[in-house]
Amino acid sequence: MLVIGQQVGIAMVPLCCDKRDVAQLYLLALEEGIARDHVCRLIKQSGLAAAAGAVSPHWPWPIRLQTLGHVRIECDGAPIPTKRKQSRKPLDMLHLLAIAGDRGMPVAHICMALWPDSDGDAARKSFDNTLHRLRKLLGGERHVLLHSGNLSLNHGTCWTDLAALNACMLESAALDKACTVAQLTGLAERVLGLCQGELLPGRNDLPEVLGARDRIRSKFLRLMLSLGSKLEHAGEQNEAMLLYQCLIEQQPLAEEAYRSLIRCHLALGHRAEAFEIYRRCRHHLSVVLNLAPSSETEVLVAPLRALQAAASMRPPEPRAQGSAP
């Protein structure tokens, strides 16, 4: 139906269809690669919001917000310019809403976070003014919703990397033992594509950002370890090792990631490589945190220590007769 519509240049969707059903139909078509250009054009022409919970990169999102590793805001595919003299408050409000996710954030909480030294009336006036400027920056009121004293992004028109990361978490939890290696590696690639670094780098002035940064770091660690473990159980140690190496590059103090990488090397008989990973782990923990590896890590590498000790006690091999001194 959509392919025929593309050929003749019309929508080819029954008028009686509910908008939510149409959104699901279009999302399925985009995910399956069916008439993508035509479907995106129909979505933009109708102003159709994405289905609840959708985070597909193929959907033509009016607003896209990246917060992990670098900050970028796009409106209809073009980056939103920010002037140096422009107040940061609208962007601060946008970042708080991205962190809050689907549940949004109470107006009182936003006022306390952004105007802690203002009284109630002054803070509310600043809130109303900042909300107006944020909506103007994003190109419309429909992107930021105020309902019953709660402010939130419209996740039918706004894509955020944090929402996409949460969707990956749910997808990983739903994977069963019958999942394929391609599913696991594909999901891992998407997660690594989303998590390019810490949340809102350089923004250390908002306590909400600092708290969310720790939560996301922990969430990313758990997700990658879970995917790596599934790959190990599928006998794909090499794929798991690549995943753990990427994890360590982003979180060089994640001791559990080092242990997982050591375990893979040991399973493949790579004793020297396993001990070198242990030494790297020990070095980072000592230099940065002034800590020694945990007992769990030490137990894992104990056989390697014993082999090294035995090798050091072995007498040197005698030289062959006639060899040079």
C-alpha positions in Angstrom: 0.0 0.0 0.0 2.8 2.5 0.9 4.8 1.4 -2.1 1.8 2.1 -4.4 1.3 5.4 -2.6 4.9 6.3 -3.3 4.5 5.5 -7.0 1.4 7.7 -7.4 2.3 10.3 -4.8 -0.5 9.9 -2.3 -0.8 8.6 1.3 -2.9 5.5 0.6 -4.0 5.3 4.3 -7.7 4.9 5.2 -9.0 8.2 6.7 -10.8 6.2 9.4 -7.4 5.0 10.9 -6.5 6.2 14.3 -3.4 8.4 14.4 -1.7 6.0 16.8 -2.3 3.1 14.4 -0.9 5.1 11.5 2.1 6.0 13.5 2.7 2.3 14.2 2.3 1.5 10.6 4.7 4.2 9.5 7.2 3.1 12.1 7.1 -0.5 11.0 7.6 0.6 7.4 10.6 2.7 8.3 12.2 -0.1 10.4 11.7 -2.6 7.5 13.0 -0.1 4.9 9.7 0.2 3.0 9.3 3.4 1.0 11.3 5.3 3.6 11.5 8.6 1.7 7.8 8.6 1.0 6.9 7.7 4.6 9.1 10.4 6.0 7.5 12.9 3.7 4.0 11.9 4.9 5.0 12.1 8.5 6.4 15.6 8.1 3.4 16.8 6.0 0.9 15.6 8.6 3.0 16.6 11.7 2.4 13.0 13.0 3.9 12.3 16.4 5.9 9.0 16.9 4.2 6.1 18.7 4.7 5.9 22.4 8.1 4.4 23.3 9.5 4.8 19.7 13.2 5.8 19.5 13.9 4.7 15.9 16.7 6.7 14.2 14.7 6.3 10.9 11.8 8.4 12.2 12.0 12.1 11.0 12.2 13.6 14.4 11.5 17.3 14.5 13.9 17.6 17.5 17.0 15.5 18.2 19.0 16.0 21.4 22.4 14.4 22.0 23.8 14.7 25.5 26.3 11.8 25.8 29.9 12.8 25.0 28.9 16.0 23.3 25.8 18.2 23.2 24.0 18.8 20.0 20.5 20.0 19.3 18.9 19.6 15.9 15.6 21.0 14.6 14.3 19.4 11.5 17.8 18.0 10.8 19.7 21.3 11.2 21.7 22.2 14.3 20.2 24.9 16.4 22.7 27.8 16.6 23.3 29.2 20.1 24.6 32.7 20.5 27.3 33.4 23.0 25.4 36.2 24.7 22.2 34.1 24.9 21.0 33.0 28.3 21.9 29.5 29.2 18.6 29.0 31.1 16.6 27.6 28.2 19.3 25.0 27.5 19.5 24.2 31.2 15.8 23.6 31.2 16.1 21.4 28.1 18.9 19.3 29.7 16.9 18.8 32.9 13.9 17.6 30.9 16.1 15.2 28.9 17.4 13.7 32.2 13.9 13.4 33.6 12.8 11.3 30.7 9.1 10.3 30.2 8.0 11.2 33.7 9.1 14.9 33.3 9.9 17.1 36.2 7.7 19.2 38.6 7.8 22.9 38.0 8.8 23.5 41.6 11.8 21.2 41.2 12.9 23.1 38.0 12.5 26.4 39.8 14.6 25.2 42.7 17.3 23.9 40.4 17.6 26.9 38.1 16.8 29.8 40.4 17.7 28.6 43.9 18.1 32.1 45.3 14.7 33.5 44.0 11.5 33.4 46.0 8.4 31.6 44.8 6.8 34.3 42.6 10.1 35.5 41.1 11.2 31.9 40.3 7.8 31.2 38.7 8.1 34.3 36.6 11.6 33.3 35.5 10.3 29.8 34.7 7.5 31.1 32.5 9.9 33.4 30.6 12.5 30.6 30.2 9.8 28.1 29.0 8.6 30.6 26.4 12.2 31.1 25.1 12.8 27.3 25.1 9.7 26.7 23.0 10.7 29.4 20.6 14.2 27.9 20.3 12.7 24.5 19.4 10.2 25.9 17.0 6.9 25.3 18.7 5.0 24.8 21.9 4.1 21.1 21.1 7.7 20.0 21.8 7.6 20.9 25.5 4.5 20.0 27.5 3.2 21.6 30.7 0.5 19.6 32.4 -0.7 19.7 36.1 2.4 21.4 37.4 4.7 19.0 35.5 7.0 19.8 32.6 8.2 17.3 30.1 9.5 16.8 26.6 7.0 15.5 24.0 8.6 12.2 23.2 6.5 11.9 20.2 8.4 14.8 18.6 11.7 14.8 20.5 14.3 12.1 20.2 17.0 12.0 22.9 20.0 9.7 23.2 19.0 9.0 26.8 15.6 7.7 25.8 17.3 5.5 23.2 19.7 4.2 25.8 16.8 3.3 28.1 15.1 1.5 25.1 18.3 -0.5 24.6 18.2 -1.5 28.3 14.7 -2.8 28.0 15.6 -4.7 24.8 18.6 -6.3 26.5 16.5 -7.4 29.4 13.9 -9.0 27.1 16.5 -11.1 25.2 16.3 -14.8 26.0 18.7 -17.6 25.6 17.6 -18.2 22.0 18.8 -14.8 20.9 21.4 -14.8 18.1 24.9 -13.4 18.1 23.9 -10.9 15.5 21.2 -9.6 17.9 23.7 -9.2 20.7 26.4 -7.6 18.6 23.9 -5.3 16.9 22.5 -4.1 20.2 26.1 -3.6 21.5 27.0 -1.5 18.5 23.9 0.7 19.0 24.7 1.2 22.7 28.3 2.2 21.9 27.0 4.5 19.1 24.9 6.3 21.7 27.4 6.4 24.6 30.2 8.6 23.2 31.3 9.8 26.6 29.9 11.3 29.8 26.6 13.1 30.2 26.7 16.8 29.4 30.5 17.1 29.5 31.6 20.3 31.3 28.3 20.9 33.0 29.2 20.4 36.6 27.2 23.3 38.1 23.8 21.4 38.2 23.5 18.7 40.9 20.9 17.0 38.8 23.4 16.5 36.0 26.1 15.1 38.4 23.6 12.6 39.9 22.3 11.5 36.5 25.9 11.2 35.2 26.6 8.6 37.8 23.4 6.7 37.1 24.0 6.6 33.4 27.6 5.5 33.9 26.4 2.6 36.0 23.6 1.8 33.6 26.0 1.7 30.7 28.4 -0.6 32.6 25.6 -3.0 33.6 24.2 -3.1 30.0 27.6 -3.8 28.4 28.6 -6.5 31.0 25.2 -8.2 30.4 25.7 -8.3 26.7 29.2 -9.5 27.0 28.2 -12.2 29.4 25.5 -13.4 26.9 28.2 -13.5 24.2 30.5 -15.5 26.4 27.7 -18.1 27.1 27.2 -18.3 23.3 30.8 -19.3 23.0 31.7 -16.0 21.3 34.7 -15.0 23.5 36.3 -12.9 20.7 33.2 -10.8 20.3 32.9 -10.4 24.1 36.5 -9.3 24.3 35.9 -6.6 21.8 33.0 -5.4 23.8 34.9 -5.4 27.1 37.8 -3.5 25.5 35.4 -0.8 24.3 33.9 -0.6 27.8 37.3 -0.3 29.5 38.3 2.5 27.1 35.3 4.5 28.3 35.5 3.4 32.0 39.1 2.6 32.8 38.3 2.1 36.5 35.6 -0.5 35.9 37.3 -3.5 37.6 34.5 -5.8 36.7 35.1 -5.2 33.0 38.8 -6.1 33.4 37.8 -9.3 35.2 35.5 -10.2 32.3 38.2 -9.5 29.8 40.7 -11.6 31.8 38.2 -14.5 32.0 37.8 -14.5 28.2 41.6 -14.6 27.6 41.9 -17.5 30.1 39.1 -19.4 28.3 41.1 -19.0 25.1 44.4 -20.0 26.8 45.9 -16.5 26.4 47.7 -16.5 29.8 50.2 -13.7 29.0 47.5 -11.5 27.7 45.3 -12.2 30.7 48.1 -11.2 33.1 48.8 -8.1 31.2 45.1 -7.0 31.5 45.4 -7.7 35.2 48.5 -5.4 35.5 46.7 -2.6 33.6 43.8 -2.9 36.0 46.1 -2.9 39.1 47.9 0.2 37.7 44.7 2.2 37.1 43.2 1.4 40.4 46.4 2.2 42.3 47.2 5.5 40.5 43.7 7.0 40.4 42.0 5.5 43.4 44.9 4.3 45.6 43.2 0.9 45.7 44.3 -2.6 45.1 42.3 -5.1 43.0 39.5 -6.8 44.8 39.9 -10.4 46.2 37.7 -11.6 43.4 40.1 -10.3 40.8 43.1 -11.7 42.7 41.5 -15.2 42.9 40.9 -15.1 39.2 44.6 -14.5 38.4 46.0 -16.6 41.3 46.8 -19.5 38.9 48.8 -17.1 36.7 50.8 -16.0 39.6 51.6 -19.6 40.5 52.8 -20.3 37.0 55.0 -17.2 37.0 56.5 -18.2 40.3 57.2 -21.8 39.1 58.8 -20.4 35.9 61.1 -18.1 37.9 62.3 -21.0 40.1 63.0 -23.3 37.1 66.8 -23.6 36.6 68.2 -22.4 33.3 68.6 -24.9 30.6 72.3 -26.1 30.1 74.1 -24.8 27.1 74.9 -27.2 24.3 78.5 -28.2 24.0 80.5 -26.1 21.7 78.3 -23.1 22.0 79.9 -19.7 22.5 80.3 -18.5 26.1 
